[in-house]
Amino acid sequence: MAAFGRISQVLSRANLAQARRQLSAAAHGREQQAARTWKILTFVVALPGVAVCMMNMYLKMQHHSHEQPDFVPYTHLRIRSKRFPWGDGNKTLFHNSHVNALPDGYEEDEH
């Protein structure tokens, strides 16, 4: 029984090595075509797509109003049960004074 196991291992290794050689030989002829395809896709699809996205954001920012919305002190928002361990303890870690309101309203800004 042990001899049968050794023989099957040798045969499976031989088949695996032969399959690897065949797969690598088949891929060798196609790698230049694949590289050419990706290069064409980069210049035809990806770069124009990035340019369209940049133009879209530029045009949206031109028509964007820079006014803050009115502050409504909802009781279920901006609840502070304990102070944050950074800064003054009232602002979140990624606080943006132009967008994020504190529990008592927006910060007064000189901008």
All heavy atoms as an XYZ file, in Angstrom:
893
protein
N       0.822     -1.197      0.000
C       0.000      0.000      0.000
C       0.861      1.254      0.000
O       0.525      2.235     -0.630
C      -0.908     -0.041      1.229
C      -2.026      0.923      1.154
S      -3.140      0.366     -0.120
C      -4.396      1.510      0.074
N       1.966      1.200      0.732
C       2.856      2.352      0.785
C       3.499      2.602     -0.569
O       3.722      3.749     -0.962
C       3.916      2.144      1.848
N       3.763      1.524     -1.287
C       4.369      1.676     -2.615
C       3.391      2.378     -3.561
O       3.788      3.209     -4.395
C       4.779      0.315     -3.171
N       2.134      2.049     -3.455
C       1.125      2.700     -4.293
C       1.056      4.204     -3.996
O       0.931      5.032     -4.899
C      -0.243      2.048     -4.064
C      -1.342      2.697     -4.847
C      -1.415      2.533     -6.223
C      -2.290      3.492     -4.214
C      -2.423      3.138     -6.948
C      -3.287      4.097     -4.940
C      -3.365      3.922     -6.307
N       1.179      4.574     -2.719
C       1.167      5.980     -2.340
C       2.352      6.738     -2.895
O       2.227      7.868     -3.366
N       3.539      6.089     -2.861
C       4.732      6.739     -3.413
C       4.632      6.904     -4.918
O       5.019      7.926     -5.478
C       5.978      5.929     -3.040
C       6.438      6.227     -1.633
C       7.749      5.536     -1.345
N       7.429      4.569     -0.290
C       7.869      3.334     -0.212
N       8.697      2.878     -1.105
N       7.522      2.549      0.762
N       4.113      5.900     -5.583
C       3.970      5.978     -7.041
C       2.988      7.078     -7.423
O       3.230      7.851     -8.352
C       3.529      4.612     -7.612
C       4.651      3.595     -7.461
C       3.123      4.734     -9.078
C       4.257      2.190     -7.825
N       1.882      7.187     -6.703
C       0.896      8.229     -7.026
C       1.464      9.623     -6.763
O       1.184     10.569     -7.500
C      -0.392      8.014     -6.234
O      -0.140      8.163     -4.852
N       2.307      9.749     -5.749
C       2.943     11.050     -5.484
C       3.897     11.431     -6.605
O       3.923     12.574     -7.054
C       3.707     11.019     -4.161
C       2.841     11.091     -2.941
C       3.665     11.039     -1.657
O       4.853     10.713     -1.700
N       3.031     11.340     -0.535
N       4.666     10.483     -7.075
C       5.611     10.755     -8.159
C       4.860     11.142     -9.423
O       5.232     12.094    -10.124
C       6.524      9.524     -8.405
C       7.323      9.686     -9.687
C       7.442      9.311     -7.218
N       3.786     10.442     -9.729
C       3.003     10.751    -10.927
C       2.316     12.106    -10.815
O       2.254     12.859    -11.788
C       1.976      9.649    -11.192
C       2.544      8.308    -11.662
C       1.434      7.287    -11.787
C       3.280      8.477    -12.975
N       1.804     12.426     -9.647
C       1.128     13.722     -9.488
C       2.124     14.874     -9.586
O       1.822     15.921    -10.144
C       0.361     13.779     -8.169
O       1.260     13.764     -7.083
N       3.336     14.673     -9.059
C       4.369     15.701     -9.185
C       4.755     15.891    -10.650
O       4.953     17.013    -11.106
C       5.606     15.333     -8.374
C       5.430     15.502     -6.897
C       6.705     15.173     -6.167
N       6.459     15.060     -4.739
C       7.221     14.381     -3.906
N       8.289     13.747     -4.359
N       6.929     14.325     -2.633
N       4.876     14.814    -11.380
C       5.239     14.890    -12.796
C       4.153     15.611    -13.579
O       4.436     16.464    -14.431
C       5.490     13.503    -13.361
N       2.893     15.286    -13.306
C       1.781     15.945    -14.001
C       1.708     17.423    -13.646
O       1.435     18.261    -14.507
C       0.454     15.261    -13.661
C       0.329     13.903    -14.327
O       0.977     13.637    -15.340
N      -0.499     13.049    -13.747
N       1.960     17.759    -12.403
C       1.922     19.143    -11.968
C       3.035     19.950    -12.628
O       2.817     21.064    -13.111
C       2.043     19.224    -10.438
C       1.955     20.607     -9.814
C       0.594     21.221    -10.105
C       2.183     20.527     -8.321
N       4.243     19.370    -12.676
C       5.360     20.066    -13.317
C       5.098     20.252    -14.805
O       5.394     21.306    -15.376
C       6.650     19.288    -13.096
N       4.537     19.230    -15.448
C       4.242     19.334    -16.884
C       3.160     20.383    -17.123
O       3.251     21.170    -18.064
C       3.796     17.981    -17.421
C       3.550     17.979    -18.914
C       3.109     16.605    -19.407
O       2.899     15.696    -18.611
N       2.967     16.479    -20.708
N       2.157     20.472    -16.280
C       1.097     21.467    -16.433
C       1.652     22.872    -16.250
O       1.276     23.792    -16.975
C      -0.019     21.209    -15.431
N       2.559     23.045    -15.301
C       3.174     24.362    -15.100
C       3.964     24.793    -16.327
O       3.930     25.938    -16.744
C       4.086     24.344    -13.879
C       3.364     24.350    -12.584
C       4.333     24.420    -11.432
N       3.633     24.290    -10.173
C       4.197     23.927     -9.041
N       5.492     23.666     -9.013
N       3.488     23.829     -7.943
N       4.723     23.847    -16.911
C       5.494     24.179    -18.108
C       4.579     24.567    -19.255
O       4.847     25.502    -19.993
C       6.377     22.997    -18.506
C       7.643     22.880    -17.690
C       8.607     21.922    -18.353
N       8.068     20.575    -18.426
C       8.303     19.617    -17.526
N       9.067     19.879    -16.493
N       7.788     18.418    -17.673
N       3.478     23.876    -19.416
C       2.560     24.179    -20.504
C       1.899     25.542    -20.297
O       1.759     26.314    -21.233
C       1.495     23.090    -20.626
C       2.020     21.798    -21.201
C       0.960     20.718    -21.215
O      -0.108     20.877    -20.619
N       1.256     19.620    -21.886
N       1.509     25.828    -19.084
C       0.851     27.104    -18.821
C       1.809     28.272    -19.002
O       1.449     29.304    -19.561
C       0.266     27.117    -17.409
C      -0.927     26.206    -17.182
C      -1.312     26.202    -15.715
C      -2.096     26.642    -18.040
N       3.032     28.114    -18.565
C       3.980     29.206    -18.725
C       4.361     29.389    -20.188
O       4.587     30.504    -20.644
C       5.225     28.962    -17.872
O       5.915     27.817    -18.330
N       4.426     28.315    -20.959
C       4.742     28.433    -22.382
C       3.600     29.116    -23.123
O       3.826     29.904    -24.043
C       5.018     27.057    -22.978
N       2.367     28.834    -22.732
C       1.227     29.459    -23.400
C       1.147     30.941    -23.071
O       0.765     31.755    -23.906
C      -0.060     28.766    -22.985
N       1.533     31.317    -21.877
C       1.451     32.717    -21.470
C       2.558     33.550    -22.096
O       2.421     34.756    -22.253
C       1.527     32.827    -19.954
N       3.668     32.938    -22.467
C       4.802     33.679    -22.995
C       4.446     34.425    -24.283
O       4.849     35.565    -24.474
C       5.976     32.735    -23.239
C       7.186     33.430    -23.774
N       7.894     34.337    -23.016
C       7.786     33.385    -24.985
C       8.890     34.809    -23.742
N       8.847     34.240    -24.937
N       3.680     33.832    -25.143
C       3.326     34.480    -26.407
C       2.292     35.582    -26.234
O       2.211     36.497    -27.047
N       1.504     35.540    -25.180
C       0.411     36.494    -25.005
C       0.790     37.701    -24.143
O       0.018     38.648    -24.049
C      -0.777     35.803    -24.360
C      -1.363     34.718    -25.216
C      -2.556     34.115    -24.538
N      -2.945     32.888    -25.223
C      -3.698     31.971    -24.708
N      -4.157     32.130    -23.488
N      -4.003     30.906    -25.377
N       1.935     37.667    -23.483
C       2.245     38.747    -22.545
C       2.469     40.077    -23.255
O       2.113     41.125    -22.732
C       3.434     38.390    -21.677
C       4.743     38.264    -22.403
C       5.846     37.741    -21.512
O       5.553     37.152    -20.470
O       7.005     37.947    -21.891
N       3.025     40.053    -24.453
C       3.198     41.304    -25.186
C       1.852     41.862    -25.623
O       1.637     43.070    -25.580
C       4.113     41.084    -26.381
C       5.540     40.838    -25.980
C       6.436     40.604    -27.172
O       5.952     40.464    -28.292
N       7.734     40.569    -26.938
N       0.937     41.001    -26.019
C      -0.399     41.452    -26.421
C      -1.159     42.005    -25.214
O      -1.857     43.012    -25.326
C      -1.175     40.289    -27.057
C      -2.560     40.661    -27.518
C      -2.556     41.707    -28.621
O      -1.607     41.805    -29.399
N      -3.601     42.501    -28.685
N      -1.014     41.371    -24.064
C      -1.691     41.852    -22.858
C      -1.140     43.209    -22.438
O      -1.910     44.109    -22.058
C      -1.539     40.846    -21.728
N       0.160     43.394    -22.500
C       0.754     44.687    -22.148
C       0.284     45.772    -23.106
O      -0.016     46.899    -22.686
C       2.274     44.585    -22.172
N       0.193     45.459    -24.368
C      -0.281     46.433    -25.364
C      -1.744     46.805    -25.108
O      -2.120     47.975    -25.188
C      -0.124     45.841    -26.765
C      -0.490     46.788    -27.863
C      -0.160     46.173    -29.231
N      -0.536     47.070    -30.274
C      -1.705     47.023    -30.926
N      -2.573     46.078    -30.621
N      -1.989     47.888    -31.861
N      -2.560     45.806    -24.757
C      -3.977     46.063    -24.462
C      -4.127     46.994    -23.266
O      -4.908     47.946    -23.306
C      -4.700     44.731    -24.182
O      -4.571     43.891    -25.331
C      -6.165     44.966    -23.871
N      -3.371     46.743    -22.192
C      -3.471     47.599    -21.007
C      -2.940     49.001    -21.265
O      -3.446     49.979    -20.713
C      -2.751     46.960    -19.822
C      -3.575     45.883    -19.212
C      -3.370     44.548    -19.296
C      -4.773     46.061    -18.454
N      -4.362     43.876    -18.623
C      -5.244     44.784    -18.105
C      -5.505     47.169    -18.044
C      -6.383     44.582    -17.358
C      -6.648     46.973    -17.290
C      -7.080     45.698    -16.966
N      -1.938     49.118    -22.113
C      -1.419     50.441    -22.455
C      -2.478     51.233    -23.230
O      -2.706     52.417    -22.953
C      -0.150     50.290    -23.289
C       0.543     51.584    -23.601
C       1.839     51.326    -24.343
C       2.563     52.627    -24.615
N       3.824     52.381    -25.334
N      -3.137     50.576    -24.158
C      -4.201     51.247    -24.926
C      -5.349     51.638    -24.008
O      -5.881     52.755    -24.092
C      -4.684     50.334    -26.078
C      -3.588     50.216    -27.145
C      -5.972     50.851    -26.686
C      -3.874     49.189    -28.214
N      -5.753     50.726    -23.109
C      -6.839     51.043    -22.178
C      -6.483     52.210    -21.268
O      -7.346     53.024    -20.930
C      -7.189     49.818    -21.336
C      -7.983     48.730    -22.040
C      -8.117     47.516    -21.149
C      -9.343     49.246    -22.450
N      -5.225     52.311    -20.866
C      -4.802     53.416    -20.016
C      -4.989     54.746    -20.722
O      -5.551     55.691    -20.159
C      -3.326     53.241    -19.620
O      -3.205     52.031    -18.876
C      -2.844     54.406    -18.781
N      -4.547     54.825    -21.964
C      -4.616     56.095    -22.679
C      -6.006     56.396    -23.224
O      -6.370     57.561    -23.371
C      -3.593     56.116    -23.823
C      -2.184     56.217    -23.327
C      -1.280     55.188    -23.516
C      -1.759     57.341    -22.645
C       0.016     55.279    -23.046
C      -0.467     57.448    -22.163
C       0.415     56.415    -22.374
N      -6.815     55.386    -23.520
C      -8.124     55.610    -24.134
C      -9.240     55.712    -23.100
O     -10.189     56.467    -23.290
C      -8.429     54.487    -25.159
C      -9.826     54.584    -25.707
C      -7.413     54.526    -26.289
N      -9.122     54.980    -21.984
C     -10.220     54.949    -21.005
C      -9.844     55.667    -19.704
O     -10.582     56.551    -19.246
C     -10.630     53.490    -20.710
C     -11.694     53.433    -19.640
C     -11.119     52.804    -21.970
N      -8.712     55.312    -19.113
C      -8.386     55.803    -17.773
C      -8.069     57.294    -17.759
O      -8.643     58.047    -16.951
C      -7.220     55.007    -17.199
N      -7.184     57.738    -18.613
C      -6.803     59.161    -18.593
C      -7.968     60.086    -18.981
O      -8.182     61.097    -18.306
C      -5.582     59.390    -19.473
C      -4.301     58.736    -18.952
C      -3.146     58.993    -19.902
C      -3.968     59.206    -17.569
N      -8.747     59.784    -20.018
C      -9.918     60.631    -20.264
C     -10.942     60.579    -19.126
O     -11.594     61.578    -18.826
C     -10.516     60.065    -21.555
C      -9.385     59.417    -22.235
C      -8.523     58.875    -21.150
N     -11.071     59.429    -18.459
C     -11.985     59.328    -17.322
C     -11.561     60.230    -16.176
O     -12.387     60.906    -15.553
N     -10.275     60.275    -15.896
C      -9.757     61.160    -14.850
C      -9.974     62.614    -15.249
O     -10.361     63.455    -14.430
C      -8.262     60.867    -14.582
C      -7.646     61.935    -13.706
C      -8.110     59.499    -13.948
N      -9.759     62.943    -16.525
C      -9.957     64.318    -16.992
C     -11.422     64.743    -16.869
O     -11.714     65.872    -16.453
C      -9.486     64.454    -18.440
N     -12.350     63.861    -17.193
C     -13.779     64.179    -17.070
C     -14.149     64.392    -15.603
O     -14.896     65.321    -15.272
C     -14.632     63.063    -17.710
C     -16.090     63.178    -17.332
C     -14.482     63.086    -19.223
N     -13.632     63.555    -14.702
C     -13.915     63.724    -13.271
C     -13.359     65.036    -12.735
O     -14.014     65.723    -11.943
C     -13.341     62.551    -12.484
S     -14.210     61.001    -12.773
N     -12.157     65.408    -13.173
C     -11.577     66.676    -12.733
C     -12.394     67.855    -13.232
O     -12.648     68.820    -12.490
C     -10.138     66.779    -13.230
C      -9.173     65.875    -12.512
S      -7.507     65.893    -13.195
C      -7.068     67.601    -13.019
N     -12.839     67.811    -14.473
C     -13.659     68.887    -15.023
C     -14.997     68.974    -14.289
O     -15.485     70.074    -14.008
C     -13.896     68.647    -16.520
C     -14.702     69.737    -17.184
S     -13.915     71.350    -17.135
C     -12.669     71.132    -18.365
N     -15.583     67.838    -13.965
C     -16.845     67.814    -13.240
C     -16.699     68.490    -11.877
O     -17.529     69.326    -11.489
C     -17.323     66.375    -13.082
C     -18.656     66.277    -12.396
O     -19.483     67.170    -12.495
N     -18.864     65.185    -11.702
N     -15.655     68.157    -11.125
C     -15.457     68.756     -9.811
C     -15.144     70.241     -9.915
O     -15.601     71.039     -9.088
C     -14.344     68.035     -9.055
C     -14.747     66.678     -8.553
S     -16.271     66.658     -7.602
C     -15.910     67.787     -6.296
N     -14.389     70.647    -10.921
C     -14.072     72.062    -11.107
C     -15.345     72.862    -11.367
O     -15.557     73.930    -10.783
C     -13.084     72.222    -12.261
C     -12.777     73.661    -12.577
C     -11.944     74.402    -11.755
C     -13.354     74.294    -13.684
C     -11.678     75.730    -12.039
C     -13.082     75.615    -13.973
C     -12.246     76.332    -13.146
O     -11.989     77.638    -13.424
N     -16.210     72.343    -12.236
C     -17.456     73.055    -12.546
C     -18.405     73.084    -11.350
O     -19.095     74.079    -11.130
C     -18.134     72.413    -13.757
C     -17.364     72.569    -15.079
C     -18.056     71.788    -16.186
C     -17.209     74.025    -15.457
N     -18.443     72.014    -10.570
C     -19.297     72.003     -9.380
C     -18.817     73.002     -8.340
O     -19.606     73.635     -7.658
C     -19.354     70.602     -8.771
C     -20.277     69.678     -9.510
C     -20.462     68.409     -8.746
C     -21.491     67.560     -9.461
N     -22.024     66.510     -8.639
N     -17.500     73.146     -8.192
C     -16.967     74.096     -7.219
C     -17.200     75.541     -7.655
O     -17.261     76.434     -6.817
C     -15.475     73.850     -6.988
C     -15.189     72.590     -6.194
S     -16.025     72.513     -4.601
C     -15.248     73.859     -3.753
N     -17.335     75.796     -8.934
C     -17.610     77.144     -9.414
C     -19.013     77.600     -9.008
O     -19.244     78.774     -8.761
C     -17.476     77.210    -10.945
C     -16.073     76.978    -11.434
C     -15.098     78.024    -10.932
O     -15.411     79.197    -10.868
N     -13.922     77.567    -10.540
N     -19.962     76.676     -8.929
C     -21.347     77.008     -8.604
C     -21.716     76.675     -7.159
O     -22.866     76.767     -6.780
C     -22.299     76.255     -9.542
C     -22.063     76.578    -10.980
N     -22.354     77.813    -11.514
C     -21.555     75.851    -11.988
C     -22.032     77.817    -12.795
N     -21.544     76.627    -13.111
N     -20.729     76.310     -6.367
C     -20.976     75.907     -4.981
C     -21.110     77.152     -4.100
O     -20.283     78.050     -4.143
C     -19.818     75.037     -4.492
C     -19.950     74.604     -3.070
N     -20.892     73.691     -2.676
C     -19.271     74.952     -1.960
C     -20.778     73.494     -1.373
N     -19.790     74.250     -0.920
N     -22.160     77.178     -3.286
C     -22.303     78.289     -2.338
C     -21.468     77.981     -1.102
O     -21.417     76.857     -0.623
C     -23.765     78.471     -1.950
O     -24.213     77.349     -1.223
N     -20.796     78.985     -0.585
C     -19.903     78.796      0.549
C     -20.548     79.245      1.861
O     -19.856     79.517      2.823
C     -18.603     79.564      0.323
C     -17.831     79.042     -0.848
N     -17.123     77.876     -0.799
C     -17.673     79.528     -2.106
C     -16.549     77.650     -1.970
N     -16.867     78.644     -2.776
N     -21.855     79.313      1.915
C     -22.549     79.722      3.133
C     -22.882     78.498      3.975
O     -23.230     77.439      3.460
C     -23.832     80.458      2.770
C     -23.596     81.729      1.977
C     -24.893     82.369      1.526
O     -25.963     81.906      1.971
O     -24.844     83.288      0.726
N     -22.782     78.670      5.292
C     -23.137     77.584      6.184
C     -24.652     77.514      6.316
O     -25.339     78.534      6.343
C     -22.522     77.811      7.556
C     -21.031     77.685      7.579
C     -20.473     77.956      8.956
O     -21.114     78.603      9.772
N     -19.274     77.470      9.197
N     -25.197     76.307      6.416
C     -26.641     76.195      6.649
C     -26.985     76.669      8.054
O     -26.128     76.750      8.936
C     -26.909     74.697      6.483
C     -25.606     74.039      6.706
C     -24.552     75.015      6.281
N     -28.243     77.006      8.274
C     -28.682     77.444      9.601
C     -28.497     76.309     10.603
O     -28.748     75.144     10.319
C     -30.150     77.863      9.569
C     -30.365     79.111      8.736
O     -29.412     79.913      8.632
O     -31.468     79.275      8.181
N     -28.073     76.680     11.807
C     -27.854     75.689     12.854
C     -29.170     75.389     13.551
O     -29.877     76.288     13.997
C     -26.830     76.205     13.868
C     -26.605     75.252     14.994
C     -25.865     74.104     14.801
C     -27.139     75.489     16.245
C     -25.647     73.212     15.838
C     -26.932     74.614     17.287
C     -26.186     73.471     17.085
N     -29.506     74.092     13.628
C     -30.696     73.648     14.349
C     -30.204     72.742     15.480
O     -29.623     71.690     15.226
C     -31.652     72.870     13.423
C     -32.871     72.410     14.185
C     -32.034     73.707     12.223
N     -30.410     73.132     16.739
C     -29.871     72.344     17.863
C     -30.738     71.121     18.191
O     -31.471     71.106     19.178
C     -29.868     73.344     19.015
C     -30.972     74.287     18.679
C     -31.016     74.367     17.180
N     -30.653     70.095     17.373
C     -31.384     68.862     17.662
C     -30.823     68.233     18.928
O     -29.615     68.217     19.154
C     -31.257     67.875     16.503
C     -31.949     68.333     15.236
C     -31.217     68.650     14.106
C     -33.333     68.433     15.188
C     -31.843     69.064     12.947
C     -33.969     68.849     14.034
C     -33.223     69.155     12.917
O     -33.857     69.567     11.779
N     -31.701     67.657     19.764
C     -31.262     67.103     21.044
C     -30.523     65.776     20.888
O     -29.734     65.409     21.754
C     -32.465     66.884     21.980
O     -33.393     66.019     21.316
C     -33.142     68.199     22.303
N     -30.746     65.072     19.795
C     -30.114     63.753     19.632
C     -28.773     63.831     18.882
O     -28.100     62.815     18.748
C     -31.063     62.804     18.891
C     -31.359     63.228     17.492
N     -32.254     64.228     17.201
C     -30.865     62.800     16.313
C     -32.305     64.387     15.889
N     -31.474     63.537     15.321
N     -28.378     64.989     18.407
C     -27.108     65.148     17.714
C     -26.090     65.843     18.603
O     -26.442     66.609     19.499
C     -27.298     65.968     16.442
C     -28.165     65.348     15.361
C     -28.290     66.298     14.194
C     -27.569     64.039     14.893
N     -24.808     65.571     18.343
C     -23.692     66.223     19.034
C     -23.775     66.056     20.558
O     -23.559     66.997     21.315
C     -23.593     67.696     18.642
C     -23.182     67.876     17.196
C     -23.211     69.305     16.787
N     -24.536     69.836     16.585
C     -25.259     69.677     15.481
N     -24.788     68.988     14.487
N     -26.447     70.207     15.359
N     -24.112     64.858     21.003
C     -24.171     64.559     22.437
C     -22.754     64.319     22.941
O     -22.010     63.533     22.366
C     -25.049     63.323     22.705
C     -26.477     63.595     22.258
C     -24.989     62.925     24.172
C     -27.375     62.389     22.324
N     -22.354     64.992     23.993
C     -21.029     64.818     24.582
C     -21.208     64.300     26.011
O     -21.530     65.058     26.919
C     -20.255     66.148     24.631
C     -20.119     66.862     23.318
C     -19.039     66.220     22.451
N     -18.626     67.111     21.378
C     -19.145     67.084     20.157
N     -20.110     66.243     19.868
N     -18.698     67.911     19.229
N     -21.037     63.002     26.215
C     -21.155     62.443     27.562
C     -19.833     62.584     28.324
O     -19.824     62.584     29.545
C     -21.587     60.980     27.512
O     -20.656     60.234     26.775
N     -18.713     62.669     27.596
C     -17.429     62.951     28.231
C     -16.559     63.687     27.211
O     -16.820     63.684     26.016
C     -16.738     61.674     28.706
C     -16.370     60.708     27.612
C     -15.680     59.501     28.203
C     -15.236     58.556     27.101
N     -14.492     57.439     27.627
N     -15.530     64.340     27.703
C     -14.674     65.159     26.839
C     -13.794     64.278     25.971
O     -13.415     63.175     26.367
C     -13.810     66.068     27.699
C     -14.625     67.048     28.533
C     -13.757     67.840     29.488
N     -12.690     68.585     28.842
C     -12.848     69.802     28.299
N     -14.030     70.381     28.333
N     -11.831     70.420     27.754
N     -13.470     64.771     24.768
C     -12.520     64.076     23.920
C     -11.121     64.220     24.526
O     -10.805     65.260     25.108
C     -12.530     64.642     22.497
C     -13.787     64.336     21.738
C     -14.651     65.349     21.353
C     -14.093     63.036     21.375
C     -15.794     65.071     20.644
C     -15.238     62.747     20.671
C     -16.099     63.765     20.305
N     -10.252     63.212     24.357
C      -8.934     63.288     24.992
C      -7.927     64.168     24.254
O      -6.768     64.193     24.613
C      -8.470     61.822     24.996
C      -9.206     61.185     23.889
C     -10.514     61.901     23.788
N      -8.325     64.913     23.250
C      -7.402     65.784     22.517
C      -7.970     67.194     22.457
O      -9.170     67.414     22.616
C      -7.174     65.262     21.091
C      -8.447     64.975     20.388
C      -9.251     65.858     19.747
C      -9.102     63.726     20.283
N     -10.356     65.246     19.245
C     -10.286     63.923     19.560
C      -8.800     62.444     20.722
C     -11.163     62.891     19.266
C      -9.674     61.435     20.425
C     -10.837     61.664     19.703
N      -7.113     68.139     22.240
C      -7.531     69.534     22.082
C      -8.275     70.055     23.286
O      -7.938     69.797     24.440
N      -9.327     70.814     23.017
C     -10.112     71.382     24.109
C     -11.177     70.412     24.625
O     -11.917     70.735     25.539
C     -10.764     72.700     23.663
C     -11.752     72.516     22.519
O     -11.863     71.393     21.998
O     -12.418     73.501     22.161
N     -11.290     69.231     24.022
C     -12.236     68.217     24.492
C     -13.606     68.341     23.894
O     -14.463     67.487     24.116
N     -13.872     69.379     23.127
C     -15.198     69.590     22.557
C     -15.235     69.277     21.066
O     -16.296     69.013     20.531
C     -15.644     71.039     22.796
C     -17.131     71.202     22.614
O     -17.887     70.256     22.704
N     -17.552     72.420     22.360
N     -14.089     69.293     20.407
C     -14.038     69.072     18.963
C     -13.634     67.634     18.676
O     -12.806     67.056     19.369
C     -13.028     70.022     18.314
C     -13.411     71.466     18.471
C     -12.351     72.356     17.900
C     -12.705     73.810     18.151
N     -11.599     74.693     17.807
N     -14.234     67.062     17.619
C     -13.882     65.707     17.222
C     -12.461     65.687     16.670
O     -11.857     66.736     16.435
C     -14.862     65.173     16.169
O     -14.816     66.023     15.026
C     -16.274     65.121     16.711
N     -11.931     64.497     16.411
C     -10.547     64.375     15.972
C     -10.331     65.032     14.608
O      -9.349     65.712     14.385
C     -10.144     62.900     15.915
C      -8.698     62.606     15.543
C      -7.759     63.244     16.549
C      -8.463     61.117     15.479
N     -11.258     64.880     13.691
C     -11.139     65.467     12.362
C     -12.110     66.638     12.208
O     -12.821     66.759     11.211
C     -11.400     64.409     11.287
C     -10.428     63.276     11.347
C     -10.810     62.040     11.846
C      -9.126     63.439     10.929
C      -9.913     60.996     11.902
C      -8.221     62.398     10.984
C      -8.621     61.170     11.473
N     -12.123     67.513     13.172
C     -13.050     68.645     13.182
C     -12.683     69.656     12.091
O     -11.527     70.011     11.908
C     -13.018     69.336     14.541
C     -13.953     70.493     14.645
N     -15.297     70.324     14.800
C     -13.731     71.833     14.600
C     -15.876     71.517     14.858
N     -14.941     72.448     14.738
N     -13.688     70.114     11.362
C     -13.519     71.144     10.341
C     -14.458     72.279     10.716
O     -15.674     72.126     10.670
C     -13.853     70.580      8.961
C     -13.625     71.573      7.857
O     -13.418     72.759      8.088
N     -13.679     71.086      6.627
N     -13.920     73.424     11.074
C     -14.750     74.524     11.572
C     -15.656     75.113     10.504
O     -16.635     75.770     10.823
C     -13.858     75.615     12.166
O     -12.999     76.141     11.165
N     -15.364     74.857      9.236
C     -16.221     75.374      8.157
C     -17.451     74.508      7.939
O     -18.454     74.979      7.422
C     -15.435     75.456      6.850
C     -14.249     76.354      6.922
N     -14.349     77.721      7.002
C     -12.925     76.074      6.950
C     -13.143     78.246      7.060
N     -12.260     77.273      7.036
N     -17.386     73.243      8.339
C     -18.466     72.302      8.033
C     -19.130     71.762      9.297
O     -20.354     71.644      9.356
C     -17.926     71.127      7.190
C     -19.024     70.122      6.879
C     -17.296     71.628      5.904
N     -18.342     71.403     10.308
C     -18.870     70.743     11.494
C     -19.268     71.750     12.563
O     -18.507     72.647     12.886
C     -17.821     69.797     12.073
C     -17.350     68.777     11.065
O     -16.187     68.784     10.710
N     -18.233     67.932     10.592
N     -20.450     71.545     13.105
C     -20.926     72.414     14.182
C     -20.596     71.803     15.532
O     -20.498     70.590     15.685
C     -22.436     72.604     14.066
N     -20.414     72.645     16.514
C     -20.238     72.207     17.897
C     -21.626     72.072     18.523
O     -22.619     72.469     17.922
C     -19.386     73.224     18.646
C     -17.949     73.359     18.130
C     -17.244     74.502     18.833
C     -17.197     72.067     18.301
N     -21.742     71.526     19.734
C     -23.059     71.373     20.338
C     -23.833     72.682     20.498
O     -25.067     72.685     20.482
C     -22.753     70.764     21.711
C     -21.481     70.048     21.524
C     -20.709     70.860     20.530
N     -23.123     73.805     20.627
C     -23.821     75.079     20.800
C     -23.865     75.915     19.525
O     -24.287     77.073     19.562
C     -23.177     75.876     21.937
C     -21.687     76.069     21.720
O     -21.136     75.422     20.814
O     -21.090     76.854     22.468
N     -23.463     75.382     18.389
C     -23.541     76.104     17.124
C     -22.206     76.132     16.394
O     -21.225     75.555     16.839
N     -22.199     76.824     15.264
C     -20.977     76.940     14.476
C     -19.975     77.883     15.163
O     -20.371     78.776     15.885
C     -21.282     77.459     13.072
C     -22.011     76.484     12.198
C     -23.356     76.626     11.925
C     -21.338     75.400     11.629
C     -24.029     75.726     11.129
C     -21.997     74.507     10.825
C     -23.347     74.665     10.574
O     -24.008     73.776      9.791
N     -18.712     77.657     14.873
C     -17.683     78.555     15.403
C     -17.697     79.845     14.599
O     -17.956     79.841     13.403
C     -16.299     77.906     15.266
C     -16.145     76.635     16.075
C     -14.791     76.006     15.846
O     -13.791     76.685     16.160
O     -14.739     74.885     15.369
N     -17.422     80.931     15.260
C     -17.293     82.217     14.554
C     -15.950     82.248     13.872
O     -14.918     82.007     14.495
C     -17.426     83.382     15.544
C     -18.795     83.450     16.198
C     -19.896     83.663     15.185
O     -19.704     84.404     14.205
O     -20.970     83.050     15.368
N     -15.952     82.549     12.591
C     -14.722     82.516     11.811
C     -14.509     83.856     11.133
O     -15.462     84.528     10.722
C     -14.833     81.421     10.751
C     -13.524     80.719     10.484
O     -12.561     80.996     11.207
O     -13.495     79.915      9.542
N     -13.265     84.274     11.002
C     -12.967     85.560     10.376
C     -12.899     85.472      8.859
O     -12.650     86.448      8.191
C     -11.625     86.103     10.904
C     -11.685     86.594     12.311
C     -11.346     85.481     13.314
O     -10.556     84.579     12.968
O     -11.887     85.532     14.420
N     -13.068     84.307      8.281
C     -12.922     84.151      6.819
C     -14.080     84.740      6.097
O     -15.175     84.665      6.259
C     -12.775     82.687      6.446
C     -11.508     82.101      6.980
N     -10.290     82.348      6.433
C     -11.276     81.290      8.031
C      -9.355     81.693      7.099
N      -9.953     81.048      8.092
